[in-house]
Amino acid sequence: MDTTFARKSADRVFDVLPVPAVVCDLGGLVRSANDAFAALVGVAVSPGTHWRALLDQEDSERLARAAAGAFSDDLRGGRHDHEVLVTMCRPDGSVAITELRLRVGSLDGSKVIVATAHPREDYRFPEHAVSTDEPTAIVATVADRLGTLTAAVGRAVSAADERAGVLLGSDPEALLGSGWLTFLHPGDREAMELALHEVLENGISRDIEVRRPAEETAPLRMRIAPVGHGADRGFLATIEEVDEFTPGLLGDLDNEVRTDPLTGLANRRMLWETLAGLRTDDDEARPAACFVDIDDFRRINEVHGRSGGDLALQMVAERLRSACRDGDLICRFGGDQFVALLPHVATEEIALSVGRRIVASVARPLRKDEQQVQLSASVGVVWTGTPGLELSGDDGELLRAADVALTKAKRLGKNRAALFDEATRGENAERRVAIELLRAVLDSGATPPLAVRPAVSVDGMPLLLEVFSPLGSGVGATDPEWVAGLAAEVGLSLPWDQAVLGAALDAVHIPGRPTDLLLSLSPDTMRDPAFLATVAALPTDVQLAVAVQEAATGNGRVQDAVRQLRDAGAAIVLRGAGSAEAGFASLRSLRFDVLELDARLVAAAQLDQTAEATVAALAAFAARTGSRVVAAGVTDAHTLPFLAELGVDGVRGETWDVLPARNAG
């Protein structure tokens, strides 16, 4: 599906969607529909119409599930179409059997569902399908039965239809802005809170049956699905009255909301409850934790689909059970991350040995559809008996320490376990200082601190000026990729990257003089419509280039982001070419403008013929594709003639020059 609509205004959205298409908001209300869609359904679809008015009850519920899947996919950063087959009821009594393809996009600053319609006239609908003799009556029946509402994370209702008000015993206007849980039976409110927690934490949809205050025997069935991002995060609920309770939808909820529905492991809620009750005063055995992240798991979803990814996660869960000990709590923390909580561990060596068993168990090949799937895991291990580590009554510090050790394992090359120690404690402190500085700059509107690192041609002419904002003086704080990852981790990638770009333009751009800037960005910023619009609107004498690590280009999100950036006019610098971590597939599949050679390869080329030949081959390949080649880590001017003979166009060093702070006035 072409999603360039995301950067267009509502009245032009269908310029790029010539097929029948409709845009709905998070509550299912139509924002806009094109003429082709109106012709398909046989009636003009006005803004404010709910999709229920076009479908029967069963199809409306299927569409709601598909929309929930699209929202959940968007929450995880995916961009896949979600397809559903429905019957459109026309006013003349005929039907249009149609495949709807759904995807979440942005329109006029808010999240929407875009559905393109693809008629399936060749499809023979089952005999039990809805009768088309009285389509108007069918629509009226559906509207009479099903209510919908949307609410933010804080549970305040943002939209509700008339039927939702009837079912909850309130006027729809009175529902808006209210804490709608007060309209449920007091005995069911906690269960509903637990269900909402499960939905929002795991990005899933679920059904729950609850009672109304004055009608203990008249239950309501609610289907809840997550919607939105960040500050706009919330949920969509459909409500209908049922004759009697369905076994399991209410009675087992307390147990279910502590269990991950996909893997059967404990979920994050159960983990927090267990952490709160941990004993840390036993001198003979202290708690430990292993934070597990499956390396490059997105490739599994890209190659084998979501169902293949789900199966892999289930198999990983079984491997974790076998690697851990009786009495250990294994939790799916979210996505492809897991936590093993070890309540009683005598030494840090024992804790680390559990982490290593996890790494070994995940590394054993998986079998799927006669194919062998190879996974690996990185594990951060922390033991509370480590000298200097104190929990200070903070249940989350154990996990934060394990997460820091996990980052260390990733940095050391993945597929390994790393222990939290004094060195990682220093890295953790550096990380906290950097986060505080980042937030302080954004909250105050101050100009981010800037540092620059030029790339020059082999004959001394400027090529690119790399700019980034150091967040302290530590090793990580002066690494652009580390800073970009940190901003992404705390959900501030877009405002931070925009602030740095604005500060860089103010500091180094002189109108009328060509300026080539190089930035490192998070994948989320790279494909954000607001940032892409900023790139497209840059002055004509400014060329923005974005650095992309070649080792990350197997990630589908990165590939999609690179394509969108190029469409917006940015240049791409493919960084780390020729490194041990990089492959060569991206050189064939990804369009780039500058190929930056890994500093280790450049250094080795001066001593080793194989490395020298690799540099020459990469330079020749780049020349054939019209790209320039820059060698990283060059500090000795005497190497320039040697590199020029190999076909290298330019060089850059490793040190950064900090720009002086600009006065606010």
N, C-alpha and C positions, 0 to 999 in steps of 0.2 A: 504494500500500500504506500502511495506517495504521501508523506506527512509534511510536505513543505507548507501546508495550510497553517501550520503552527506559528508561522511568522507573518501571517496575513490577517487583515481585518475581517470581521464577520461577513460583510457584504461581498467579499471576494473569495471566500473560502472554497467555493465550488469551481472557481476558475481552474484549479488544479485537480479537481475530482469530477470529471465529466460523467462518471457512472452515477446511477441513483445513489444518493447519499443523504444522511441525516445526522445532525449534530445535537446531542443531548447533554444536559448538565448532569451533575452527580446524582440528582434525585430522579432521573429519567424523564425530565421535562424537555421538550424539543426547544432548541435554541434557533435552529435554522434547518431548512430542507430545500433541496433544489427541485427544479421542474421535473427532472427525470424520476425522482422519487415520488412526487405527487402523481405522475402518470402511472407509476407502478401500483400504487395503492388505490388509485381511482378517486382521490379527493385531495384538495389542497390541505397541507399539513401546517397549521398555524403555530407560531411560537407559543409555548405554554401548554401544548397538547402533551399528554403523557403517553408513553409507548404502549400502555395497557389498552388504549383506545384502538390500537391497530391489530391486536393479537388476542387469541383466546387465552384462557388461564394457564394451561400447561405451557404454551409457548412463551407467555409472559414470564413465567417462572424460569424457564430455560434461558431466556434472554437475560434475566436478572443474574443467574449464575454465571453466564458468560461475561457479563459486565463486571461482576465481582472478580472473576479470574483476570480480566484485563487490568483492573485497578490493583490487584495483588501483584501482578507481573510488573506494573509500573512502579509500585513501591520498592520492588527488588532491583529496579534499574533495567528491566527487560523491555523489549520493544517488539513483541511478537503479536501477530493477529490472533484473535480468539474467534472461532467460527461457530455458528449455530444455525440450524435449519428450522425455519418457522413458516407458518401459513399466514399471509396477510389477508385479512377479511375486507373485501371491497363492499361499498354500499349497494352495488347491484346484485349481491349474493354470490358472486364468483370469488375465487381465491387466487392468490399468487404465491406459489411455493417458492421460497426464496432463501438463499444462503446469505446471512449477514456476517460480515467480517468486521470485528470490533477492535479498536485500539484507542488508548488514552492519548490525548494531545493537549496543547495549550491554545486557548483562544481568548483574545482580549484580556489576558492576564489571569485567567482561571482555567482549571482543569475541566476537560469535557471528554465525552465519548464520541468518537466519529465512527459511524457504521456505514459501510458501503454495501449495497444490495446487489446480489447476483442471482437473477431468476433461474430456477431449475425446473423448467417446464417438462423435462424428461423424467422427473422424479415421480414415482407413484406413491402417494401418501397412504399409510396404513388405513384399513377399514375402520379402526376404532377412533380415527381422528375426528375433530370437531365437525359437527354438521354445519353446512353452509346455508341451510334453508333460512335461518333468521340471524344473520350476522349482527344486526343492530341489537337484538335481544342478548346475543352472546356478549357483546361489548358491555352492555348495561349490567349483565350478571357479574362479569369480571370486576367492573368498577365498583359494584356494590359489595363485593367480598373482600377485596384486597386494598389495604391502606399502605402508604409509604411515609417515611420521615427520614431526615438526615440530621446528624448532630455532630458537634465537634468532640474532641477528646474529652473535654470537660463535661460532656453529656448535655450541654444546652442545645435545644432544638433549633436548627437553622431553617428548616423547611418541613412542612407537613401538609398533607392533603386532607380533604373533608372526611374521608372514610377513616383515616388514622385517628382523627378527633373523635369520631363516633365510637370506634372500638376502644379508645382509651378513656371515654367518658368526658370529653372536653371539647370546647370549641377550638378549631384549628388555630385561630389567632391567639388563643390563650396558651397554646402549646409553645409558640415561638418564644425562644429565649428562656424557656423553663427547664428545670431539671426534671425530665420526663419520667424518671424512675419513681417519682412520687405517685404516678398514676397506676403503678403496679401494686400487687398485694405485698404488704411489708415482709412476709415470709419468703418472697421470691426476689427481693431486691439485691441481696448479697449474691445470690446465684447469677443474676443478670450481670452484676459488676464483674464477677469472675469470668463470665462468658465474653464480655467486652474486652477484658484484659487479654484473654486468649486470642481473640480475633485480631486485635491491634498489634500484639507482640509478634505473632507468627504470620500475619498477612493472609489469613484463611477466612473462609466464610463458614458459618455454622447455623444450625437450627436450634431453637430452644422454645419450650412451652412454659408459659407463666400464667398466673391468675390475676384477675382484676380485684380491687379492694372489696367490692360489695358482691362479687359473683364468684364464690369459691369453686363452683362446679362448671363454670363456663371459661375454659382456658383459651388463651391466645397463642398461636404459633408465630414466632418471629424468626425471620431469616436475616442474619446480620453479616455484612461484608465490609471490609475496610476500604476507605477511599481517601484520596488526597496525599499530600506530602508535607513534611515539616510542620510549620505552624498551621497549615490548612488540613492537617490530618484529622480524620474522623471516621464515621461509619454511616452506611445506608442500611435501613431496616425496612423490610416488608412485613406487614401485620395482617393476619387473617384469623377468624374465629373458627375453632374446631369443636367437634361434638364431645370428644373425650381425650384425655391425655394419652400420648403415645409412650409406651414404656421406654425408659432410657433417656428421653429428652429432658426430663427434669430430675428424676430421682438419682441418677448417676453423675449429675453434673459436677458435684464437688470433687469427685475422683477424676473425672475427665479433664477438668481445667488444670490439673496438675500433671497431665500426661500429654506428651507430644503426639498428635493424632497420626502422623506419618510413620514414626519409628517405634512408638510405644515406650520410648524413654521418658524420664522425668522432663518437665519443661522448665522454663526460667522461673516461674512462680514457685515451683517446688524447690528449686535451687536456693532462692532467696530465703524461703522459710527454713530450710535446713541450715544455711549459713548463720541465720540469726540464733540458732540453738547450739552452735559449735562450742565445745569446751577447748580452751587454749591454755588451761592451767595444769595439765597433766605433764609432769616432767619426763615420763617414760615414753609417751606417744603423743605426738602433736598433729593437728590437721595439715593436710597438703592439698594442692589442687593442680590439675593438668588442664591447660587451655589448648584445645585442639582445633586446628584450621586445616581443611582439605586444600592442598595446593592446586591452584589453577582449575578450580572445579567448574568454572563457567564453560570450559572447553567440553566437558561431559554433556552439559545441556545443549551446547551448540551442535555437537556431533550426533548425540543419541536422543535429543528432544527432552522435554520436561519429564515425560514418563520414565525415560531411561535414567535421568538424574535422580528422580524419586527412588527408583529401584536401587541405585548406587548408594544413596543415603541410608536406605534400610539395611543394605549389606554392611555398610560401614558401622552402623549401630550394633550389628551382631558381632563384628570384629572387636568393637570396644568392650562389649560385655565379656568376651573371652579373654581380653588382655588385662582387665581389671580384676580386683579381688572381691570376694564375698564381703558385703558390707559397704563397699564403695557406692556412691551415688553417681550415676551417669546421666547427664542431662544434654538434651539438644538445646543449645543456647540460642540458636537462630540461624537460618540459612544452612551453610555448610560448616558451622562452628559447633563444637561440643565442649562440655566441661566434665571432667571426672573429679569428683570431690572425695578425697580420701580422709576419713575422719581420724584414723589412728595410724600414724607412721612414726617409726622410731628414729630414723635418720634421713638426711636429705639424699643419701645414696639410694635408699629404698624408693623414695619418691621419684628420683630420676630414672630408676630402673623401670618403674611403671610407665613413665613417659616413653622410654625407649621401646618397651613392648608394644605400646600403642602404635608407634611409628612402624615397627616391623609388621604388625598385624594388618595395618592399612595397606602396606606396600605389596602384600601378596596379591597376585592378579585376580581380578573378578571376571566372571564369565557372564556374557549377555548375548543372547541370540547367536550362539556359536562364535561369538567374537570375544577376544580377551581385552579387558579394560584395565589399564594400569593407573593406579592412584598413588599419591603420596600425601603425607601429612606433616605439618610442622606443629610442634608441641612446646608450650611454655610451662615450666614446672616451678612451683614455689612451695617451700616447706616453712611452716610458721616457727620452727625451731632455729632457723637461720639467724646467726647473731645480728642484732640491730633491727630485725624486723618485728615491729609491734603493730597489732591490729587496731589499737586505740579505740576499741568499741565500734569501729566502722566495718560493717559486714562486707562492704564492697572492696576494701583494700586488698584482700586476698586475691580477688579476681583481677584487680588492676595490676597487681604485681605479676600475676601469671600472664596477663596480656602483654606486659612489658617484656617478659621472657620470651613470649611468642614472637614478638617483633624481632628480638635478637635472633631467634631460630630462623626466621625468614631472611634476615640480613646475611646470615652465615651460609645461605644457599638452599634453604628449605629441606624437607625430608629428613628432619632431625629433631631431637629434643634439646632444649636449652634451659639452664637453671637460673633462677633469679638469685643474684649475688650482689656484692657491694658495687661492682662495676655497673650492673644493670640498674641498681638503685640510683646511681648518678645519672644514668640516662633517663630514668623516670622523673627525677627532679628537673632535668633539663626540659623534658616534655611539658611538665606542669607550668614552668616559667614561660615557655613559648606559647602555650594556650592562653595564659593570663594576658600576655602582651598582645596577642592577636585580638582577643576580645576587647581589651582596653582601647586599642587603636580604632576598631570598628565602632565601639560604643561612643567614643568621644568625637568621631569624625576627623581625627588627626591624620596627617599624612604618614603613610607607612615608611619606615626607614628603608633606604635603597642601597643596593650594591650593584656594581656593573663589572662585566668581564667581556672584553672585546675579542672578536675573531677577526683576523686580518689576513689578507692574501699573502702569498709567499713573497711578493715584491713590496709588501708593506702597506697596501691600500686597505681601508676599512671594509669589512664584509657585513658583519652583524654585531650588534651590541646586546649582549645578554643582560637582562635586568631581573633582579628578584629582591625580595624583602627578607633579610636575615632576622630571625626571632631570637636573638641572643648571640652568645659567642661560642657555644658548644659545637661539637662536630656535626650533630644533626641539624642544629639551628642554622648552619651555614651551607646546607645542602638543599638546592631548590626542590628536588623530588621529595625529600623528607618534609619540607614545609608544606608542599602541595598536599601530601598525604595527610598531614596533621589537620589542615583546614578541612579536608574532606571528612576526616574522622569526627570532627565536632560539628559538622553540618553547615560550615560557613565558607565553603569553596567559592560560591559565586560572588558574594559581597567582597571577600578578600581579594580574589583575582581581579575584580573590577577596580577595587581601590588601588592595587599595585599598578595596573595598566594606566589608570588616570594619573597616578603620581609619576610614573615613568614618562608619560607624555609631557607633563608639566616641567619635568626636570631636564630632559634632553632634547625635546623636539623644538626646533626653530622653524616657524612657518616659512614655507618656500624652499627649505633645504631638505632633501630626501633623508629619511630616517628609517633604518631597518632595525626593528626591535625583536628580541627573542625572549619568550617567556616559557616557563614550565607551568602547566595547568592540570587540574584534576579532570578525569573523563567527564564528570558531571558538568563542569563549567564548559568544557569544549563543545558540548551539544545542547547547552541551555539556550532556548530561543532568545532570551534577553541578551546574553553575551554575544550570540551570533549576530544579532541586530547591531550591537556595538561595533563589532568587527567590520560589518558591511558599511557602517557610517563613518569609519575612520577617514581623516583627511587623505587626499590622493597622494600626498608626499610622504605618507607613513605606510610602511609595509610591515605587518605583524607576522612573525614566524613563531611557531609553537613547537617545543621540543617533545618528542615522543620516544620513549625507550624501546629499542627494537625488540627486546625480550618480552615486552608487554603487548606486542601487536597481534599475538594469537588470541587476545581477548576480543570478543565480538563487540563489546561496548566501545573499546578503544578504536576499532576499525570504523564503526559507525560514526564516532565523534570526529575522526580524521576526515572522513568524507564530507561531513557537514561543515567542518571548518574550511576545507578547500572551496566548497561551494560559496562560502561567505567571503572568500578572497584572501584567506590566510595562507601563508607558506608553511610547509612541514619540514622540520629538521629531524631526521631519523638518527637517533643517538645510540651509541654503543655498538655500532656495526663491527663485526669481527671479534666480539667478546666471546668468552666461553659460554655465557648464558644465552646468547642470541643465536637464532637460526637464520636460514637464508630464504625461507618461504615468503617473508614479508617483502623482500626485494622484488619478488615477482608480482605480488598481489596488491601492494600498497604504493600509491603515488606519493613521491616525496620530492622536495626541492633541493635539500642539502643532506648529504650523507656524512655523518660525523663518525670518524673511526675511533674505536676504543683506545684509550691512552696506553693500556698494556700492550695492545697489538702494535701501536706506533713505536713504543720503546723497544719491543722485541724485534721489529723489522730492521733495526740498525745492527743487530747481532746475529739474526737467524734468517737463512735464505727462504725457509718456508713462510715465515711471517712477512718477509719482504715481498714474496710472490703474492701473498694474500692481499696486501695493501695495493699492489699494482693491479690485481684482478678486480678488486672492488672499485678502484678509481676508474678503470676502463669501463666497467659496467655502468657506473654513474654517468660517465661521459656519453655513453651510447643513449642514455635516457634523458639527456639534457640537464642533469643535476650537477651541482658542485660538490666537492669533497673537502672536508675540513678535518684535520688531524688534531685530536684532543691531547692535552697534557704536554705540549711542546714548550720548553723553557729555554732552549739553547738555539740561538740564531744560526749556529753553524750547521744545524740539521736541515735548514730550509732548502738548499740546493739538492740534497739527497731526496727529500720528499717531493720536490718539484719534478725531478726526473721520473718518479713513480706515478706522476699524474695528479698529485695532490694540489688543490687550488689554494687552500688557506690553512691556518693553524690557530689554535687558542691555547692559553695557559690554564692553570688551575686556580690561581689566586683571584680574589675579588677586591675591588676598590670600593670602599664605602663612600657614598656621596654625602656631602655636608647637609645637615638638616636645613630645610627652608623655613623662613619665618612665616608664621601664620598670617601676618599682615602683608 
